[in-house]
């Protein structure tokens, strides 16, 4: 295999050690990248490409479709809090099958929807199984398996999302042109079941995966934290705002990017032209944050990783001219990329891996809920007269407060005695 040949090439000692540490689990890493990439079927960037056709088919306004989508996202966030523990309790191949089948079911339901009300359950399945559980399964499984290189492993699998963002929009456009929007979603369902699922299960067959709980690294033990204990721990509430800040801020600003562009004197063409600055910095941060987490620890990085986002918001608030756009996007992408790694690496570092699925599901559900609320809150503030620079300054204040508050997450606590349910 190519991976084995790479490990035999001349390379610096530190990089060789990294390759050798990851090499035994290359199939599991490939499984994670695949699942995160397939999660694009339920991500906003992908579903939004079908918005015009869906609105036309059911006579919906922008507000009508947006309202259904926001409701589906809110419900999916709540469900993730409870469904996330499934990766702790079920065999990984079975849970993966259920998740991919659920996303495919949502695609079929959307393709065959006879009335507008069917959009809600269809979008709910796509959001909870695609955007939610696929990423959750990938990051939880890798974070549980790896100990020495956990940060790097999580950052590797999270690269599946920018890969999906680069490839899937073009695929969607081609499918819509060739099959229509309903046919496109049927093709997506077929791809998930006939291509994605068999490949995912084949990759798992090449890796000894835990049936449930925390097998694999030996880091799980009876003293690991359960979800109920985490909910009583002040460190969870200290860390959570710092992890939610990047998706909350970026979702709010990107949804209202027309208003942002108008306020800053940028054309939409210019904003689109410099948007790759966000994508490049996002990928760069993913690649760099993993080794940094391995070297320094996720808890120690948590208070400082939001600095680029705070600077990005200050550029948006105070900066002028055309060059402010790529600077704002590039700085924001650094924190967004690092957040993807920290979301997977922080919780096992704080609470162990025995109940990692339940704990990470709780945090991921909160993240989804925050991204559902963010556009509405930002829109309301803009409607009542707050300027875009004022909104950016308010968000910068929130980011700084979240960063300072996360310092409390580093306080050590003894692991509590757990119940069997977590």
Secondary structure, 3 states (H helix, E strand, C coil): CHHHHHHCCCCCHHHHHHHHHHHCCHHHHHHHHHHHHHHHHHCHHHHHHHHHHHHHHHCCCHHHHHHHHHHHHHHHHHHHHHHCCHHHHCCHHHHHHHHHHHHHHHHHHHHCCCCCCHHHHHHHHHHHHHHHHHHHHHHHHHHHHCCCCHHHHHHHHHHHHHHHHHHHHHHHHHHHHHHHHHHHHHHHHHHHHHHHHHHHHHHHHCCCCCCCCCCCCCCCCCCCCCHHHHHCCHHHHHHHHHHHHHHHHHHHHHHCHHHHHHHHCCCHHHHHHHCHHHHHHHHHHHHHHHHHHHHHCHHHHHCCCCHHHHHHHHHHHHCCCCHHHHHHHHHHHHHHHHHHHHHHHHHHHHHCCCCHHHHHHHHHHHHHHHHHHHHHHHHHHHHCCCCHHHHHHHHHHHHHHHHHHHHHHHCCCCCCCCCCCC
